[in-house]
Structures are given as C-alpha cells and as structure tokens.
Amino acid sequence: MNPHILFVMKLLDNPKQFTKEQVYANRETASDANVAYAIYVILAAYNADTSVYGDYEDANFYLNKYFEVTGKDRKLYLDQIEADKQ
C-alpha cells in the first residue's frame, strides 16, 4: 500500500484532519520517494492540498489514474481508512 496515496485519500475523506504543513510534507516526501508512478502521487497530493478549499475533482482524477496505471485495489485503501477511524 502506498502511504502517500493513502494520505491523500484520508485527506479527501476528511480535509480537516491534516494541516497544510502535513500536506506539503507528504508531497515533498512523495517526490523524493523511489516509488513507481510517483508523479501521480505528487499530483494527487498537490491537488488534494487545493481540495482543502473545496476542489476535489482534480485530486480524484489523479487518484483514479494511479489506480488505473498500477492496478492496485482501491477498496483495500478505503478499507484501511475505515479501519483507521476506529
């Protein structure tokens, strides 16, 4: 599971749970990480940062691209988000 993608999905689920500093830190860490398709992570994190102000569509576009390109199971991420809430 990609922690940067999980972070972005958590941010979209509840934008108030993270500070802008945490969002920027996630983006910076993602840009330094040696992970496949990091560009999608960076763009999703960037757009999720703007989603704090209400624009979720761009972030979801890049998340969809990430899952499309990697073939990863989005449901596993959603299940993890729910588990973390408990």
VENJO-V871066 format. One record per residue. N is the residue number from 1. RES is the residue in one letter. SS is DSSP state (@ for helix, = for strand, . for the rest). NEAR is the number of other ideal C-beta (glycine too) atoms within 8 Angstrom. Layout:
n=(N:N)
res=(RES:RES)
ss=(SS:SS)
near=(NEAR:NEAR)
//
This chain:
n=(1:2:3:4:5:6:7:8:9:10:11:12:13:14:15:16:17:18:19:20:21:22:23:24:25:26:27:28:29:30:31:32:33:34:35:36:37:38:39:40:41:42:43:44:45:46:47:48:49:50:51:52:53:54:55:56:57:58:59:60:61:62:63:64:65:66:67:68:69:70:71:72:73:74:75:76:77:78:79:80:81:82:83:84:85:86)
res=(M:N:P:H:I:L:F:V:M:K:L:L:D:N:P:K:Q:F:T:K:E:Q:V:Y:A:N:R:E:T:A:S:D:A:N:V:A:Y:A:I:Y:V:I:L:A:A:Y:N:A:D:T:S:V:Y:G:D:Y:E:D:A:N:F:Y:L:N:K:Y:F:E:V:T:G:K:D:R:K:L:Y:L:D:Q:I:E:A:D:K:Q)
ss=(.:.:@:@:@:@:@:@:@:@:@:@:@:.:@:@:@:.:.:@:@:@:@:@:@:@:@:@:@:@:@:@:.:.:.:.:.:@:@:@:@:@:@:@:@:@:@:@:@:@:@:.:.:.:.:.:@:@:@:@:@:@:@:@:@:@:@:@:@:@:.:.:.:@:@:@:@:@:@:@:@:@:@:@:@:.)
near=(8:9:6:14:14:12:11:15:12:12:14:12:6:6:8:4:6:10:5:8:6:8:14:9:8:12:12:8:9:13:8:5:9:3:9:4:9:11:6:12:16:11:9:15:15:9:13:13:11:10:14:10:5:5:9:8:6:10:15:9:9:12:15:8:9:15:11:7:8:8:5:11:6:8:6:9:13:9:8:10:12:8:7:7:5:4)
//
